[in-house]
């Protein structure tokens, strides 16, 4: 195969795969169900064949890629519209622990042993099965866990601590590695003058001394200086 044709095929395969995966949506990456897994394997195989297989014409390779992508999109549409089709294609979540009791039949059904279950629980910061009220094995292979009431973390509501009110919906970085994030300042309706005043109030006179600064929900400014032992809350 001539080198120019190889480069053309590689570039074309990359661009087509990028376009098709964008069309099919982020679910292909974020939620790897059985269909998504099969789709990813087939698309990768077809893309590789289009790129380096000289016996496969560009037209046939593109047709195969587009047809398979269209089929995957169609299955996704049916998955949204029909509960029966969704059950066949993606399956259903399975309860592995119910009311604190391990469902042995459910474990056998999904082929999960106790070591695997314990590992999945540890990833959810649960180190004792006795702490779990419900554990549900999701269709993408992840585990959703609800701890028993006595093991759940205490909230402000439990302690009768009033919320906010918050000045901003979520924290936002305004300085990163000594560089001001003007876009975030603008979104927060703040300016460099306000930022300078906050830094000076913390006895910081140069942006180069700041590694990271973040505006909190209550409007205060968290400052982390380049010296590792220095962190200021304004």
Steps between C-alpha positions, in 0.01 A plus 500: 500500500648840404590719797270781384204264483583366847513852646173588325333189640628568852379859496165405348443217750580731793271780379213265421526319834514834684193628316304178549576472873392862548174420321439185705541701821705491821318194628734287291783610729331585828275195536650180361204261467503179297391684185752780551776244555416313180460825308841628614674176399338489156562868430865461599538194277333668203702817552827302511402309186418823318836645603741218411320227301576556129247233397218713647400789277440841652137490388431163659683597818305825537174320423569241770590763759200721429259205484617358833479844662147547365405160642642596840313833497179316409545261794559800726178660378304179561664473843357841589154442354427144614544354847475145360776565248711664771464191717612274214790720387648632824345273763387620843673601823530213748471535878796323660437611860146562623414621850855415603477142371710360217293360213697186410279419201555849363877461539487176300281665238750776427803274566642714780681328787544639850853620436380700201206636699730605784730671248208693346386606847848621594496723193192661657690547830311213663729256681236302690205332331308542826493876428299449180124519475470466121755430225387501139707365213440739209484407132837664433674284763517765772360459851260745664504483879265632768638473850292425806362811666732472799802482267411796280698824544346776709363795302446863595127429510555227760687749719246779436767713333340747256611500137667793321374714356765451234628788294615277214360166379836319517869570567702638208874535446619857436878441515680189386880475512526877535278572196168682545194330352326808361211298361400367843536846654265635235248221558503578872462872423828573675804695378874524545460781751297274730754222457790734581322621815447143618864411438628812675275428799681166522838678482565371149638767267586301189305256286816297459474409869161335444477145373121468513209718608134403503186700573278300735120479495473749787713755311820445698830441324713192566868568425776244470844656481796343328648413838342167586439593863295810411126499440281801572121531521365851443 
